[in-house]
């Protein structure tokens, strides 16, 4: 059933390509239908997994031979971590469609690229054959490029090309690692479950782990390879920045965890400290840069770098609580970043046509767009990590894990959270609650539309629900990190390292 | 003296015979019956005749009796050669169909007859295992291609390109012949298998190494590997676009196949080693030099291009660089990977040149600007271009991705010392990042930039559009289900000796 999340997205894309160009309304409905059905399949998959968890935590969906002579398999499967992220993809995809309801320029092509990107993302999260995972990972590159280059705004061609090349550099590094691992493993397959049994020599792990980890983590915004993220997010149209920050950055973190860390535990042990320091720099640096931005979208873009730093820091703790916090943070940040970008890109920028905080300060948007202001206040609170929202549970777990693994880093990461409060309050104050005298002849702004309200409510409800009842997701995530779990158990088993 | 059984020979060479007759029929039919018709009509009839003949040859090539595998004759006929001939014949058919769009010459019959002759040369090239036969078929191919390049008489560029092609081709043929003469001097043999037998214990003979380098120079020219690539940009640019399509596709397939035959069969035992920190003299390190230069130079020079045919030429040089590591692996996996790569690459190139041919015919230019807003002016054509370029860039789910993956995996698992050629794979992947940049530049022009005011809608002929869509689907299909071709190649390779 879960495989239909992938097929429906690509099927939707194919239908859209064949649709006549003058039917924008039909294009929107097809996109909404495909993403809603994808979400439905994701939810049913999650419920099915929760009610009847498989004994070894891995739910096989499809497994057929693809190319015998290389040992390639079409192997789709899921465990709690992939299901968490599939669910995230489903939610953000629906919200993104709702926030793109006003795309009038080449509508059907927009949604065709959009669905292709989503299909690729679902595919990555559900592949347990690493060749297949890589195929989906690369399929996601090109739609991103066109979504930004055609429908983007500020310096769109630059941002799109930078994003595409950074992604491609990362995937080239991953491919070198995959090919080398294939040769060294000698299992004549790319099956993750086969590879995890192979005791790779330490000397091999020491160089191949950083290669693959960084290759994936480029997409997760690992400092100093994060620079594609702010420019890409800013240039992208709203739905694309929601997907970029919400889901695509998670592809990188997911790949780093699922492939690099799982296969090469000895490599992780060697590189744990350097990578944790990079993650920490990302947290503090991203927050500091966000503090001084004039462009509203850049504030959110850099905040993504900062929050993804928590994911990477959590991964490097190599403790159950830190690792599960990292996965939870992936989910939480995906929802919150999606929401923030929706407010900035769709609700504010599409109406005021400026993202300059000083210009916005004069508009008193809290009066003109009370719904946008309210959404941003709540989303900002969630992003700051206030209790009751998903961000709190996630970042708290990461900090606890970090405290156990490397206490001084945890303190610095805490500083990052405080700066986070500062930049969000500053942006919020300037963008919505400017106290300048109102200009007399301000043109009235369009009211917030129903699709926007629905999308915002969907995302808000999710972050609150996870904040109040994180156990729902933790029940999925934690078994995957149990020391006896066949895949990720190796990370928490301790002795192996 | 053993007598030659001409009837048996004719039966074995039925596909080649059919194609020769087809060429003659096309020539005379066009000169006789069709003389008074309009040019498009004559093109249609000639293309139809050529395609029908080629299809007949393909059909015939499937029925043959296997010759004695131990024979040391001039030609071999085995499942692999027949498969490669089929590939080349299909490429010729596609080229003929793409030619319908272009109106560059009134000499329709001669043009299509030359296409047949060039194809004939390539087919013989695939079958040759003898230095003499190899050289003769190479010359047949090359001479036909020189003329095909010069065919656009009203364009100075075309003649210039042909002259350059001819002169450089002549020099390279001289190198090849000179190298062959040394090999003959060393061994007293012209048959590749027997040469390999003679050379087995003299692999590091300096005379052999010199001869080998000279032969590789000659063949390196054929596959447009740097530093013997100088003709390629000018020829691709100057030649009529359909001729360039054949040079970039069929001729490339034959060139790589004969290079593989020459090195794997004829120079077996003289491989040397291309492992990082472990180089040993032989043909592998020579090819390593060609590969490094081709990838680097081809990709970096492609960035600066502003005309699509030149871009494709530099990308062809780069692709020659990507393919060589498969040959350097000198094992079955490498050979399958090479043949899969060159086949899918050739299909992609015919398609890409087909798109260029349409745009060039209707806008008069192949500059990037001519492609501005293509997705609005002809959505189907733009999607085809997208498929071909992304396949060339090596992105899934297109064939180019799987081809690269296969070649790189073969190269990395080549040597007994594990990860032997991984250094080349790393360079190749780094360079393919560069390649994505320039392909995206062109795609951006076609998709992201709005068409200029007053830009015409582009309407390809139905036959051409059908061919291009078919090719795009084929590129997608072979990328998603590579076993369709890989299993065929594997089965053929097991039976035949290469």
Interface residues (C-beta under 8 A of the other chain):
Chain A: X17 X21 X66 X67 X68 X69 X70 X109 X131 X134 X135 X138 X139 X141 X142 X145 X146 X149 X150 X157 X160 X161 X164 X165 X168 X169 X172 X175 X176 X179 X180 X182 X183 X184
Chain B: X333 X336 X375 X379 X383 X390 X395 X396 X397 X401 X405 X406 X408 X409 X412 X413 X418 X419 X422 X425 X426 X429 X430 X432 X433 X436 X437 X440 X444 X447 X448 X482 X483 X486 X487 X490
